[in-house]
């Protein structure tokens, strides 16, 4: 027997190499999955994904819209854009000498977004009041002379 070669050390070296051939790929896979897990859970990664989700075309309401808390309008509110949910009601009071009721125009896309309310509050002449209720999602412009109000109606949140 050759004294420089020990049979047990060859056997140990072979076992060690076989073990390392199994352990190294496992360690690489575990490291890869750990890195993937950390990158998916990091706030920077989720914020980026959130921004993409908000920018996706065809997503009708990615975030809740800021709803308007004002429900009565006058000539001082001209030019405003307001947002309500369907079934919300709001009113407009104008001076009939400057903004005749007969000149008021309501145009909506789609038609039927707003409905007119008949039980309106009484106001002293020369003022008059009109009231509307959101029927379904859409956008409307209410115009009378130089007065205009843009009204967005959004679907009720489920």
PLY file of the C-alpha trace (Angstrom):
ply
format ascii 1.0
element vertex 158
property float x
property float y
property float z
element edge 157
property int vertex1
property int vertex2
end_header
0.00 0.00 0.00
1.27 3.42 -0.82
2.01 5.29 2.41
1.43 8.76 0.93
-2.12 7.92 0.07
-4.60 7.21 2.77
-7.75 5.46 1.62
-9.91 7.16 4.22
-8.80 10.65 3.12
-9.72 9.92 -0.50
-13.08 8.70 0.62
-13.56 11.78 2.82
-12.53 14.13 -0.01
-14.96 12.45 -2.42
-17.79 12.67 0.09
-16.94 16.31 0.74
-17.02 17.13 -2.99
-20.37 15.36 -3.45
-21.77 17.22 -0.50
-20.55 20.57 -1.87
-22.05 19.78 -5.27
-25.45 19.58 -3.58
-25.04 22.37 -1.04
-23.69 25.11 -3.35
-26.67 25.09 -5.78
-29.06 24.97 -2.82
-27.34 28.00 -1.26
-27.50 29.86 -4.56
-31.22 29.13 -4.92
-31.95 30.12 -1.33
-30.02 33.38 -1.82
-31.90 34.09 -5.04
-35.30 33.52 -3.45
-34.35 35.56 -0.40
-33.27 38.47 -2.64
-36.49 38.18 -4.59
-38.54 38.16 -1.41
-36.75 41.23 -0.04
-37.10 43.16 -3.28
-40.84 42.41 -3.48
-41.41 43.51 0.11
-39.40 46.73 0.00
-41.44 49.97 0.14
-39.67 51.45 -2.88
-40.72 48.47 -4.95
-44.36 48.59 -3.87
-44.56 52.34 -4.41
-43.35 51.90 -7.96
-45.91 49.20 -8.55
-48.60 51.40 -7.07
-47.70 54.26 -9.41
-47.93 51.90 -12.36
-51.28 50.61 -11.17
-52.62 54.17 -10.91
-51.45 54.96 -14.42
-52.98 51.89 -16.06
-55.34 52.90 -18.86
-58.85 51.55 -18.61
-58.81 51.48 -14.80
-61.92 53.60 -14.07
-61.28 54.49 -10.42
-57.83 53.53 -9.22
-58.19 55.78 -6.20
-61.13 57.33 -4.46
-61.88 60.78 -5.88
-61.92 63.80 -3.59
-65.64 64.47 -3.09
-66.97 68.01 -2.81
-68.44 68.93 0.57
-70.24 72.07 -0.70
-73.86 71.56 -1.76
-75.12 75.10 -2.40
-73.68 77.41 -5.06
-74.01 81.05 -6.07
-72.50 83.26 -8.76
-69.31 83.52 -6.65
-68.76 79.79 -7.26
-68.74 80.18 -11.04
-65.96 78.22 -12.73
-65.68 75.55 -10.06
-65.47 71.84 -10.75
-67.25 69.72 -8.16
-67.39 65.97 -7.64
-70.26 64.02 -6.08
-71.41 60.44 -5.92
-74.61 59.29 -7.55
-77.67 60.19 -5.41
-75.98 63.38 -4.08
-78.03 66.56 -4.34
-76.89 70.14 -4.78
-78.46 73.50 -5.52
-77.67 76.73 -7.35
-79.11 80.14 -6.48
-78.75 82.95 -9.03
-80.13 86.43 -9.67
-82.80 86.18 -12.39
-82.06 89.72 -13.63
-78.44 88.83 -14.50
-78.87 85.09 -15.09
-82.41 84.40 -16.34
-83.62 80.91 -15.48
-84.80 80.45 -19.07
-81.15 80.76 -20.27
-79.83 77.99 -18.01
-78.34 75.11 -19.99
-77.36 71.72 -18.63
-75.27 69.49 -20.88
-74.12 66.06 -19.70
-72.04 63.23 -21.02
-73.66 60.76 -20.98
-77.15 62.19 -21.00
-79.08 61.46 -17.83
-76.11 62.02 -15.50
-78.10 64.66 -13.57
-81.75 64.80 -12.69
-83.68 67.97 -11.86
-85.25 68.19 -8.37
-88.68 69.79 -8.16
-88.87 70.53 -4.41
-86.61 73.59 -4.39
-86.18 76.01 -1.51
-87.99 79.32 -1.76
-85.78 82.35 -2.24
-86.67 86.03 -2.35
-86.94 87.63 -5.83
-85.02 88.49 -7.92
-83.21 85.27 -6.91
-84.21 81.80 -8.06
-82.99 78.35 -7.07
-82.50 75.12 -8.98
-81.59 71.71 -7.56
-80.07 68.63 -9.14
-79.33 65.05 -8.13
-76.60 62.80 -9.46
-78.17 59.88 -11.30
-75.15 58.05 -12.70
-71.46 58.50 -13.50
-70.61 61.24 -15.97
-69.72 64.90 -16.31
-72.03 67.89 -16.75
-71.70 71.59 -17.39
-74.38 73.89 -15.98
-74.24 77.26 -17.69
-76.21 80.50 -17.57
-74.58 83.53 -19.19
-71.12 83.92 -17.65
-71.94 81.53 -14.80
-70.86 77.93 -15.19
-70.34 74.95 -12.93
-68.73 71.65 -13.94
-70.16 68.66 -12.09
-68.54 65.21 -12.03
-70.70 62.36 -10.81
-68.82 59.20 -9.80
-70.18 55.76 -9.01
-70.90 54.93 -5.40
-67.97 53.13 -3.76
-68.80 49.50 -2.99
0 1
1 2
2 3
3 4
4 5
5 6
6 7
7 8
8 9
9 10
10 11
11 12
12 13
13 14
14 15
15 16
16 17
17 18
18 19
19 20
20 21
21 22
22 23
23 24
24 25
25 26
26 27
27 28
28 29
29 30
30 31
31 32
32 33
33 34
34 35
35 36
36 37
37 38
38 39
39 40
40 41
41 42
42 43
43 44
44 45
45 46
46 47
47 48
48 49
49 50
50 51
51 52
52 53
53 54
54 55
55 56
56 57
57 58
58 59
59 60
60 61
61 62
62 63
63 64
64 65
65 66
66 67
67 68
68 69
69 70
70 71
71 72
72 73
73 74
74 75
75 76
76 77
77 78
78 79
79 80
80 81
81 82
82 83
83 84
84 85
85 86
86 87
87 88
88 89
89 90
90 91
91 92
92 93
93 94
94 95
95 96
96 97
97 98
98 99
99 100
100 101
101 102
102 103
103 104
104 105
105 106
106 107
107 108
108 109
109 110
110 111
111 112
112 113
113 114
114 115
115 116
116 117
117 118
118 119
119 120
120 121
121 122
122 123
123 124
124 125
125 126
126 127
127 128
128 129
129 130
130 131
131 132
132 133
133 134
134 135
135 136
136 137
137 138
138 139
139 140
140 141
141 142
142 143
143 144
144 145
145 146
146 147
147 148
148 149
149 150
150 151
151 152
152 153
153 154
154 155
155 156
156 157
